[in-house]
Amino acid sequence: MNNPISLHARHFVLAFLLTSIALVSCGEKKKDQQTDGTVAADTLETPTAQFGGLALYTVRDAMGEDAKTTLKTVAEDGYLNIEAAGYNEGMFYGMSPADFAAYLEEVNLKPISTHQGSVTLDNADQMIADVKAAGFTYFVVPVPPMGMFTYDAETQTMGMTGTVEELTSILNTLGEKCKAAGLQLLYHNHDFEYKPNADGVTPIDYMLENTNPELVNFQMDLFWVTKAGADPIAYFEKYPGRFKLWHVKDMDAEGRFAPVGEGSIDFARILAEKEASGMQYYFVEQDMTFNHTPLEAIKISHKALEEIGFK
């Protein structure tokens, strides 16, 4: 006959073993946690903690079809900050500035910057008021404004009409208006600003040297700087603190846009000089996708950000 005390002891030992296994399992899970509270990218299909930024220009088609669902997906894919590129007639993606800000808060996304390509000296005051009402900090001029930007479809080259002096004067004026409203004005580059123009002047150098840092600073697109044959770090060293935001996208073997981590740009090297650059926020951006849909590409990029060390 079995001893009741012996049976009780066996049950206790079995319960202890099961509890120990569970605790070990929990311990194994905790090992996967990073020091900042995020979970290693290879342990989950999708990150559970939001970090980093996304330029919504990357998913512009999806935003045009269903902005709210797309924003929710962006948050679920692990992004925390967003940069808009969908302002039209006082609305952001069909929402009033206040409604847009409220929805971002609802899905736990933070409005940091917005590309305002249609800005002019005439509409700037109203546009600045709308940007402020939507909760943004940075008002970004994405190309030379007011009809100055040019694009040759046959050669696929970008440029500008007018002079860099005229562009710089416009930026200084817009910078004054933004500062008065509590915003920060930035200019975003493509490749042509980092190449000498017909007069032998490199536009970005002229703008950096002739804009007031209290009024105008810059968003560096790392892809386009690399495409121009310039070195981002050389600019950080020469003009420290002037590059408040970055666009992060990779370059494939054919020189095309690629998700972060699927190209040749050494982001770890550039990231090591973050403090010198003055970078406050960065945004994944991919103007076009080739081997993935935009929504697939942003997932790939987000996973690579963590592996490279972006936070």
C-alpha positions in Angstrom: 0.0 0.0 0.0 1.2 3.5 -0.8 2.1 5.8 2.1 -0.1 9.0 2.0 2.8 11.1 3.1 5.0 9.7 0.4 2.3 10.5 -2.3 2.1 14.1 -0.9 5.8 14.4 -1.1 5.8 13.2 -4.7 3.1 15.6 -5.7 5.1 18.4 -4.1 8.3 17.5 -5.9 6.4 17.3 -9.2 4.8 20.7 -8.7 8.2 22.1 -7.8 9.8 20.7 -10.9 7.0 22.1 -13.1 7.3 25.5 -11.5 11.1 25.5 -12.0 10.7 24.6 -15.7 8.3 27.5 -16.1 10.7 29.9 -14.3 13.6 28.8 -16.5 11.5 29.3 -19.5 10.7 32.8 -18.4 14.3 33.4 -17.7 15.2 32.3 -21.2 12.7 34.8 -22.6 14.1 37.6 -20.4 17.6 36.9 -22.0 16.2 38.0 -25.3 15.2 41.4 -23.9 17.5 44.3 -24.8 18.7 46.8 -22.2 16.3 49.4 -23.6 13.3 47.1 -23.0 12.9 46.0 -26.6 13.0 42.4 -27.7 15.6 41.0 -30.0 14.3 41.2 -33.6 15.0 37.5 -34.3 12.7 36.3 -31.4 9.5 37.8 -32.7 7.9 38.1 -36.0 7.1 41.8 -35.3 8.7 44.0 -32.7 6.7 44.7 -29.5 8.3 48.0 -28.7 8.1 51.1 -30.9 11.2 53.0 -31.9 12.6 54.9 -34.8 10.8 56.9 -37.5 9.1 56.3 -40.8 8.8 58.9 -43.6 5.2 58.3 -44.8 6.2 59.1 -48.3 7.4 55.5 -48.4 3.8 54.2 -48.0 2.2 57.1 -49.9 -0.1 54.9 -52.0 -1.4 53.0 -49.0 -1.9 56.4 -47.2 -3.9 57.6 -50.1 -6.2 54.6 -50.0 -6.7 54.3 -46.3 -4.6 56.6 -44.1 -5.9 55.5 -40.8 -5.4 51.7 -41.4 -1.9 52.4 -42.8 -0.9 54.5 -39.8 -2.1 51.7 -37.5 0.0 49.2 -39.5 3.1 51.5 -39.2 2.7 51.5 -35.4 2.2 47.7 -35.3 5.3 47.3 -37.4 7.3 48.9 -34.6 7.7 52.6 -35.6 7.2 55.3 -33.1 7.8 58.6 -35.0 6.4 59.7 -38.3 7.2 62.3 -41.0 4.3 63.4 -43.1 4.3 64.1 -46.8 0.6 64.5 -47.5 -0.5 68.1 -46.9 -3.1 69.5 -49.2 -5.4 72.5 -48.8 -5.1 72.6 -45.0 -5.5 68.9 -44.5 -3.0 66.1 -43.6 -4.1 63.0 -45.5 -7.7 64.2 -45.6 -7.8 65.0 -41.9 -7.8 68.4 -40.3 -4.6 69.2 -38.4 -6.3 68.6 -35.0 -7.9 65.3 -36.2 -4.6 64.1 -37.6 -2.9 64.8 -34.3 -5.6 63.1 -32.4 -5.5 59.9 -34.5 -1.7 59.7 -34.3 -2.0 59.9 -30.5 -4.7 57.2 -30.6 -2.3 54.7 -32.4 0.7 55.9 -30.4 2.6 57.6 -33.2 4.4 60.9 -32.7 4.4 63.6 -35.3 8.0 64.9 -35.7 8.4 66.4 -39.1 6.5 67.2 -42.3 7.6 67.8 -45.9 5.8 70.9 -47.2 6.8 71.0 -50.8 4.1 73.4 -51.8 5.2 76.2 -49.5 5.5 79.7 -50.9 6.2 83.0 -49.3 2.5 83.8 -49.8 1.0 80.7 -48.2 3.7 80.1 -45.6 1.9 81.7 -42.6 -1.2 79.5 -43.0 0.8 76.4 -43.7 3.0 77.0 -40.6 -0.1 77.4 -38.5 -1.5 74.1 -39.8 1.8 72.3 -39.2 1.9 73.7 -35.7 -1.7 72.6 -35.0 -0.9 69.1 -36.1 1.8 68.8 -33.5 4.9 68.8 -35.6 8.3 70.2 -34.5 10.1 70.4 -37.9 8.8 72.1 -41.0 10.9 70.6 -43.9 11.3 72.1 -47.4 11.9 68.9 -49.4 13.1 70.5 -52.7 13.8 74.1 -53.9 10.3 75.6 -53.6 8.1 78.0 -55.6 8.8 76.4 -59.0 12.6 76.3 -58.6 12.8 72.5 -58.6 13.4 70.7 -61.9 13.4 67.1 -63.0 14.4 65.7 -66.3 12.5 62.4 -66.9 14.6 61.4 -69.8 17.9 61.6 -67.9 16.3 61.1 -64.5 18.2 64.0 -63.1 17.1 66.7 -60.6 18.2 70.3 -60.4 16.9 73.8 -59.9 16.3 77.0 -61.7 17.2 80.3 -60.3 20.3 80.7 -58.1 21.4 79.2 -54.8 21.5 82.8 -53.5 17.7 83.1 -54.2 17.0 79.7 -52.6 19.0 80.7 -49.5 17.2 83.9 -49.1 13.8 82.1 -49.3 15.0 79.6 -46.6 16.1 82.4 -44.3 12.7 84.1 -44.6 10.8 80.9 -44.0 13.1 80.1 -41.1 12.2 83.4 -39.4 8.5 82.7 -39.8 8.9 79.2 -38.4 10.9 80.3 -35.4 8.3 82.9 -34.6 5.7 80.1 -34.5 7.9 77.8 -32.4 8.8 75.5 -35.3 12.2 74.6 -36.8 12.8 74.9 -40.5 14.9 72.3 -42.3 16.0 71.8 -45.9 16.1 68.3 -47.3 18.6 67.4 -50.0 18.8 65.2 -53.0 22.0 64.6 -54.9 22.3 67.8 -57.0 22.8 70.0 -53.9 26.0 68.1 -53.1 27.5 68.6 -56.6 29.1 71.8 -58.0 26.7 73.7 -60.2 27.4 75.5 -63.5 29.0 78.4 -61.5 31.3 76.0 -59.6 29.3 76.5 -56.4 28.2 73.5 -54.3 24.6 74.5 -53.3 24.6 72.7 -49.9 27.9 74.4 -48.9 26.6 77.8 -49.9 23.3 77.2 -47.9 25.2 75.9 -44.9 27.5 79.0 -44.9 24.8 81.5 -45.6 21.9 80.5 -43.5 21.5 81.4 -39.8 21.6 78.2 -37.7 19.1 79.8 -35.4 16.7 79.8 -38.3 17.6 77.2 -40.8 19.1 73.7 -40.5 19.1 70.5 -42.6 17.7 67.0 -43.0 20.4 64.8 -44.5 19.2 62.1 -46.9 22.0 59.6 -46.5 21.2 57.8 -49.8 21.3 61.0 -51.9 24.5 62.2 -50.3 26.1 58.9 -51.0 24.7 59.0 -54.6 26.3 62.4 -55.1 29.7 60.9 -54.1 30.0 62.9 -50.9 30.8 61.7 -47.4 28.2 62.4 -44.7 30.8 62.3 -42.0 32.9 64.9 -43.7 29.9 67.2 -43.6 29.3 66.5 -40.0 32.8 67.5 -39.2 32.8 70.6 -41.3 29.3 71.8 -40.2 28.7 70.2 -36.8 25.2 70.3 -35.4 23.5 71.3 -38.6 21.9 68.0 -39.6 18.9 67.6 -37.2 17.1 64.8 -39.1 18.3 61.9 -41.3 16.6 60.0 -44.0 17.8 56.4 -43.8 17.6 54.2 -46.9 20.0 51.8 -48.5 21.5 51.5 -52.0 21.6 48.3 -53.9 24.3 47.1 -56.3 22.5 48.9 -59.2 22.5 52.2 -57.3 18.7 51.9 -56.6 16.8 52.4 -53.4 16.8 49.4 -51.0 15.5 48.6 -47.6 17.9 49.3 -44.7 20.4 46.4 -44.5 20.0 45.2 -48.0 22.5 47.6 -49.6 26.0 48.9 -49.4 25.7 52.0 -47.2 27.7 51.7 -44.0 25.1 53.0 -41.6 27.0 51.9 -38.5 29.9 54.1 -39.5 27.6 57.1 -40.0 25.6 56.4 -36.9 28.8 56.6 -34.8 29.0 60.3 -35.7 25.4 61.0 -34.7 26.4 63.6 -32.0 28.6 65.5 -34.4 25.9 65.7 -36.9 23.3 67.1 -34.5 20.8 64.4 -35.4 17.7 64.4 -33.2 15.6 61.9 -35.1 15.9 59.6 -38.1 13.3 58.3 -40.6 13.3 55.3 -42.8 12.4 56.4 -46.3 12.3 54.5 -49.6 11.2 56.5 -52.6 10.6 53.4 -54.7 10.6 49.7 -53.9 11.6 47.0 -56.4 11.8 43.6 -54.7 9.2 44.2 -52.0 6.0 46.1 -51.5 6.4 49.3 -49.5 4.7 47.7 -46.4 7.1 44.7 -46.7 10.1 47.0 -47.1 9.4 49.0 -43.9 9.3 45.8 -41.9 12.7 44.7 -43.3 14.2 48.2 -42.6 12.8 48.3 -39.1 14.4 45.0 -38.2 17.7 46.1 -39.6 17.7 49.4 -37.7 17.8 47.5 -34.4 20.6 45.2 -35.7 22.7 48.2 -36.7 22.1 50.0 -33.4 19.6 52.7 -34.2 17.2 53.5 -31.3 
